[in-house]
Amino acid sequence: MAQLHSLEDSLGGETALCRGFVSNYVDMWAGRFQRLSDAVQAEDLDDAMDAALSVCTSSHMVGAVRLEKQTDELIQFLRQGSLPRACQVLPSLGQCGQQTAAKLLESYVRRS
């Protein structure tokens, strides 16, 4: 939650703006993950790296530390050119992303 408070501060204390940003992050999760998964499975290293960096950066911004770390691990595999290893971590990354999105909705976006 500290990262979200920092994001709120950077937005001039506008909690509604921050909640909107986090809500968009949650709404975009499925599409981001699908793009990443498709690129890895198609062995498109450039698109996979772009998609992974998008997930990693946006996860950092909302304080999704576990998802950020898992995505960073996938990025390391991509940097090594190890698409089979990247493909192996996709299921756990997808599950982590779903759990993260649900937690953000419950504990931040829908919080009154």
C-alpha positions as CSV (number, residue, x, y, z in Angstrom):
1,M,0.0,0.0,0.0
2,A,3.0,2.3,0.5
3,Q,3.5,2.4,-3.3
4,L,-0.1,3.4,-3.8
5,H,0.2,6.2,-1.2
6,S,3.3,7.4,-3.1
7,L,1.4,7.3,-6.3
8,E,-1.5,9.3,-4.7
9,D,1.1,11.9,-3.5
10,S,2.6,12.1,-7.0
11,L,-0.9,12.8,-8.3
12,G,-1.3,15.7,-5.9
13,G,-3.2,13.7,-3.3
14,E,-6.0,12.9,-5.7
15,T,-7.2,9.5,-4.4
16,A,-9.8,9.3,-7.1
17,L,-7.2,9.7,-9.8
18,C,-5.1,7.0,-8.3
19,R,-8.0,4.6,-7.9
20,G,-8.9,5.2,-11.5
21,F,-5.3,4.4,-12.5
22,V,-5.3,1.2,-10.5
23,S,-8.8,0.3,-11.9
24,N,-7.4,0.7,-15.4
25,Y,-4.4,-1.4,-14.4
26,V,-6.8,-4.2,-13.3
27,D,-8.9,-3.8,-16.4
28,M,-5.9,-4.1,-18.6
29,W,-4.3,-7.1,-16.9
30,A,-6.0,-9.8,-19.1
31,G,-5.0,-8.0,-22.3
32,R,-1.4,-7.4,-21.1
33,F,-1.0,-11.0,-20.1
34,Q,-2.6,-12.3,-23.3
35,R,-0.2,-10.2,-25.4
36,L,2.8,-11.5,-23.4
37,S,1.7,-15.1,-23.6
38,D,1.0,-14.9,-27.3
39,A,4.4,-13.3,-28.0
40,V,6.3,-15.9,-25.9
41,Q,4.4,-18.8,-27.6
42,A,5.0,-17.3,-31.0
43,E,8.7,-16.9,-30.2
44,D,8.5,-13.2,-30.9
45,L,11.3,-12.0,-28.6
46,D,10.9,-8.3,-29.3
47,D,7.1,-8.2,-28.6
48,A,7.5,-10.5,-25.6
49,M,10.1,-8.2,-24.1
50,D,7.9,-5.1,-24.8
51,A,4.9,-6.8,-23.2
52,A,6.9,-8.1,-20.2
53,L,8.4,-4.6,-19.6
54,S,4.9,-3.1,-19.7
55,V,3.7,-5.6,-17.1
56,C,6.7,-5.1,-14.9
57,T,6.7,-1.3,-15.0
58,S,2.9,-1.0,-14.4
59,S,3.1,-3.5,-11.6
60,H,5.8,-1.5,-10.0
61,M,3.7,1.6,-10.2
62,V,0.8,0.0,-8.3
63,G,3.0,-1.8,-5.8
64,A,2.4,-5.3,-7.1
65,V,5.8,-6.5,-5.8
66,R,5.3,-10.2,-6.3
67,L,4.0,-9.8,-9.8
68,E,6.8,-7.4,-10.6
69,K,9.4,-9.9,-9.4
70,Q,7.9,-12.8,-11.3
71,T,7.8,-10.7,-14.5
72,D,11.4,-9.6,-13.9
73,E,12.3,-13.3,-13.8
74,L,10.6,-13.8,-17.1
75,I,12.5,-10.8,-18.5
76,Q,15.8,-12.4,-17.5
77,F,14.8,-15.6,-19.5
78,L,13.9,-13.4,-22.5
79,R,17.3,-11.6,-22.3
80,Q,19.0,-15.0,-22.3
81,G,16.9,-16.0,-25.3
82,S,15.4,-18.8,-23.3
83,L,11.8,-18.8,-24.7
84,P,11.1,-22.4,-23.4
85,R,11.9,-21.2,-19.8
86,A,9.9,-18.1,-20.3
87,C,7.0,-20.2,-21.5
88,Q,7.3,-22.4,-18.4
89,V,6.8,-19.4,-16.0
90,L,3.7,-18.1,-17.8
91,P,1.1,-20.1,-15.9
92,S,2.3,-19.0,-12.5
93,L,2.7,-15.4,-13.7
94,G,-0.9,-15.5,-15.0
95,Q,-2.1,-16.8,-11.7
96,C,-0.1,-14.2,-9.8
97,G,-1.6,-11.5,-12.0
98,Q,-5.1,-12.6,-11.5
99,Q,-4.6,-12.7,-7.7
100,T,-3.0,-9.3,-7.8
101,A,-5.8,-7.8,-9.8
102,A,-8.4,-9.3,-7.4
103,K,-6.5,-8.0,-4.3
104,L,-6.2,-4.5,-5.8
105,L,-9.9,-4.4,-6.5
106,E,-10.8,-5.6,-3.1
107,S,-8.3,-3.7,-0.9
108,Y,-8.0,-0.4,-2.9
109,V,-10.3,0.3,-5.8
110,R,-13.5,-0.7,-4.1
111,R,-12.5,0.5,-0.6
112,S,-14.7,3.3,0.6
